[in-house]
Amino acid sequence: MNNSKLKSHLEGFQKLIKSLESKDIKTKTNDYINSQIERINSFNESEKQLKRELIKAKMAVLKHLEKNENLVPKNHYQRLWLVLGMSAFGVPIGVLLGLVTGKMGLLGVGLPIGMFIGLIFGKRLDKKAADENRQLDFSH
């Protein structure tokens, strides 16, 4: 395996699996993760396709963990709310500034404000997840 990106994705997947060792997960979740590992282990296509499969498997495991075990990786909510803050808060703030001042060029000013609001909200949720021991020792 001489593809450094593939190696990086493989190490990331292994790190995700290792971070689950300290968590008490349901048998159903354990079986699901094992099926994803078996699928990766039996994959015998090109390295490029294997890299795609690793990414798919990692995302599938993370979604399953969030949905069924309420476990999230580090900075999960920060990443999620950064984008949500821009769209849910930033755009309306920018439009409001533009309308109030009569200069629609100020529309872009709301985006960083929304990013900041989303970042703060996401950090708060990540801290709550860590305090409740719902955060994995893994960052993607």
Contacts in CASP RR format, 6 or more apart in sequence:
PFRMAT RR
TARGET T0000
AUTHOR 0000-0000-0000
METHOD contacts of the structure
MODEL  1
MNNSKLKSHLEGFQKLIKSLESKDIKTKTNDYINSQIERINSFNESEKQL
KRELIKAKMAVLKHLEKNENLVPKNHYQRLWLVLGMSAFGVPIGVLLGLV
TGKMGLLGVGLPIGMFIGLIFGKRLDKKAADENRQLDFSH
1 7 0 8 1.000
1 10 0 8 1.000
1 47 0 8 1.000
3 47 0 8 1.000
3 48 0 8 1.000
3 51 0 8 1.000
5 51 0 8 1.000
6 47 0 8 1.000
6 48 0 8 1.000
6 50 0 8 1.000
6 51 0 8 1.000
6 54 0 8 1.000
9 51 0 8 1.000
9 54 0 8 1.000
9 55 0 8 1.000
9 58 0 8 1.000
10 54 0 8 1.000
12 58 0 8 1.000
12 138 0 8 1.000
12 140 0 8 1.000
13 40 0 8 1.000
13 54 0 8 1.000
13 57 0 8 1.000
13 58 0 8 1.000
15 138 0 8 1.000
16 58 0 8 1.000
16 61 0 8 1.000
16 62 0 8 1.000
16 73 0 8 1.000
16 136 0 8 1.000
16 138 0 8 1.000
16 140 0 8 1.000
17 33 0 8 1.000
17 37 0 8 1.000
19 136 0 8 1.000
19 137 0 8 1.000
19 138 0 8 1.000
20 33 0 8 1.000
20 65 0 8 1.000
20 136 0 8 1.000
22 137 0 8 1.000
23 69 0 8 1.000
23 71 0 8 1.000
23 136 0 8 1.000
25 33 0 8 1.000
25 65 0 8 1.000
25 69 0 8 1.000
25 71 0 8 1.000
26 68 0 8 1.000
26 69 0 8 1.000
28 68 0 8 1.000
29 64 0 8 1.000
29 65 0 8 1.000
29 68 0 8 1.000
29 69 0 8 1.000
32 61 0 8 1.000
32 64 0 8 1.000
33 61 0 8 1.000
33 64 0 8 1.000
36 57 0 8 1.000
36 60 0 8 1.000
36 61 0 8 1.000
37 57 0 8 1.000
39 53 0 8 1.000
39 57 0 8 1.000
40 50 0 8 1.000
40 53 0 8 1.000
40 54 0 8 1.000
40 57 0 8 1.000
43 49 0 8 1.000
43 50 0 8 1.000
43 53 0 8 1.000
45 53 0 8 1.000
58 140 0 8 1.000
62 72 0 8 1.000
62 73 0 8 1.000
62 140 0 8 1.000
65 71 0 8 1.000
65 72 0 8 1.000
65 136 0 8 1.000
66 72 0 8 1.000
66 76 0 8 1.000
70 134 0 8 1.000
71 134 0 8 1.000
71 135 0 8 1.000
71 136 0 8 1.000
72 126 0 8 1.000
72 129 0 8 1.000
72 134 0 8 1.000
72 135 0 8 1.000
72 136 0 8 1.000
73 135 0 8 1.000
73 136 0 8 1.000
73 138 0 8 1.000
73 139 0 8 1.000
73 140 0 8 1.000
74 126 0 8 1.000
74 135 0 8 1.000
74 136 0 8 1.000
74 137 0 8 1.000
74 138 0 8 1.000
74 139 0 8 1.000
75 126 0 8 1.000
75 139 0 8 1.000
76 126 0 8 1.000
76 129 0 8 1.000
76 135 0 8 1.000
77 121 0 8 1.000
77 122 0 8 1.000
77 123 0 8 1.000
77 124 0 8 1.000
77 125 0 8 1.000
77 126 0 8 1.000
77 129 0 8 1.000
78 119 0 8 1.000
78 122 0 8 1.000
78 123 0 8 1.000
78 126 0 8 1.000
80 122 0 8 1.000
81 118 0 8 1.000
81 119 0 8 1.000
81 121 0 8 1.000
81 122 0 8 1.000
81 125 0 8 1.000
82 115 0 8 1.000
82 118 0 8 1.000
82 119 0 8 1.000
82 122 0 8 1.000
84 118 0 8 1.000
85 114 0 8 1.000
85 115 0 8 1.000
85 117 0 8 1.000
85 118 0 8 1.000
85 121 0 8 1.000
86 111 0 8 1.000
86 114 0 8 1.000
86 115 0 8 1.000
86 118 0 8 1.000
88 114 0 8 1.000
89 110 0 8 1.000
89 113 0 8 1.000
89 114 0 8 1.000
89 117 0 8 1.000
89 118 0 8 1.000
90 110 0 8 1.000
90 111 0 8 1.000
90 113 0 8 1.000
90 114 0 8 1.000
90 115 0 8 1.000
90 117 0 8 1.000
91 107 0 8 1.000
91 110 0 8 1.000
91 111 0 8 1.000
93 109 0 8 1.000
93 110 0 8 1.000
93 113 0 8 1.000
93 114 0 8 1.000
94 106 0 8 1.000
94 107 0 8 1.000
94 108 0 8 1.000
94 109 0 8 1.000
94 110 0 8 1.000
94 111 0 8 1.000
94 113 0 8 1.000
95 107 0 8 1.000
97 106 0 8 1.000
97 107 0 8 1.000
97 109 0 8 1.000
97 110 0 8 1.000
98 104 0 8 1.000
98 105 0 8 1.000
98 106 0 8 1.000
98 107 0 8 1.000
126 135 0 8 1.000
129 135 0 8 1.000
END
